[in-house]
Amino acid sequence: MRCCPPARPNAPLIFNSWEATEFDISEKQQTELADLAAGLGVEVFVVDDAWFGARTSDMAGLGDWWPNPDRFPNGLGPLAGHVRALGMGFGLWVEPEAVNPDSGLFRAHPDWILCQDGRARTQRRNQYVLDFARRDVREWAVEWLVRTVTELDVVFLKWDMNRPFSEAGQAGAFDPDRVWIEHTRGVYEVMDRLRAARPGLYLESCASGGGRADLGVLARADQVWTSDNTDAADRVAIQHGHCQLLPARTMGAWVTDSPHSFTARPTPIRYRFHVSMAGAMGIGGDLRNWSEEDLAWARMLVEQYKRIRPVVHGGVQYRLEHDAVQYLTDDEVVVFQFQPSALTRSAARTRLKGLDPDARYRDETTGAVHEGAVLLSHGLPPLLSFDWTSELVHLKRAPR
């Protein structure tokens, strides 16, 4: 079995609505965000949590996978059609393995959750875990998942799982501990059947951030959500760790707002984009509040990302000194350099790796031509002495 699905030419550039709206979601608001996202060059618009059931908070609705009638009176079809008319694909967030006690599904099937004889059923995040070791639960999941992605022509599905396991067992079972194995196999089966029914579907795995980046899931998912911490200042280290084991194309990375919603740390838009461009870039900020200057920067940086994306997603990755990362194909080189603080600035140059020392490389921005041997031995100049400084260098092999 492959560790990852066969590489696609490019991971899609998505917009995800979560950080912009959280649980306060409506058709009008999602339409406004879609219009702005399309104007930046986004390829897929993803509606995150709270589109379904009675999901106005994390207290209710999980398990009732139909559009909320107050927020989407005519279903999701009109929004999906509007997104496609803008030239983007339509994407959706789901959490198939979880259920809120306040849901129609739980009231109809309280026996469907993982539990143990003689132990109370505890809630985490106001929810339980559905028992995917059961055939009837798997059939239910496959039915609504395939129907939903087919009817709405969903091209990107974010499969989330936010609930840690507790009281994992099957009441009355001869070997209740075996549920650990059979539940996992059940999740894999549902993913496999969903992909078989919708072969072109792009699947992102998420579990409270980066909790499901294992090889079993990555045999079925195209990418993973790396972390719920989208602060660019923190993501440099997070993404460094991810890419010790997994390729950059599997690493979901959003550009979000400044100041950041979790940390309140301000960072320049260029820095935020450069950090996200080092993986499978997405945009997750509230575009309605971005300035015209930031939107203009975003359009330019999106175009630049699309030019370098084949190298980042298909090249060999090298970790360089001074918080720098390099991607290399036969004919192209992409290097990102990051400097969070002028106080940590190094006067040393960043030496590249893996280049042909006898080749010449042209900088696609400046037009300057560099000798491969010089880039290997002498490197790129250090960044300027300012906080939150970043640089993207894109080189192509030049004829002699």
Secondary structure, 3 states (H helix, E strand, C coil): CCCCCCCCCCCCCEEECHHHHCCCCCHHHHHHHHHHHHHHCCCEEEECCCCECCCCCCCECCCCCCECCCCCCCCCHHHHHHHHHCCCEEEEEECCCEECCECHHHHHCHHHECCCCCCCCCCECCEEEECCCCHHHHHHHHHHHHHHHHHCCEEEEEECCCCCCCCCCCCCCCCHHHHHHHHHHHHHHHHHHHHHHCCCCEEEECECCECCCCHHHHCCCCEEECCCCCCHHHHHHHHHHHCCCCCHHHEEEEECCCCCCCCCCCCCHHHHHHHHHCCEEEECCCHHHCCHHHHHHHHHHHHHHHHHHHHHHHCEEEEECCCEEEEECCCEEEEEEEECCHHHCCCCCECCCCCCCCCEEEECCCCCEEEHHHHHHCCECCCCCCCCEEEEEEEEEECC
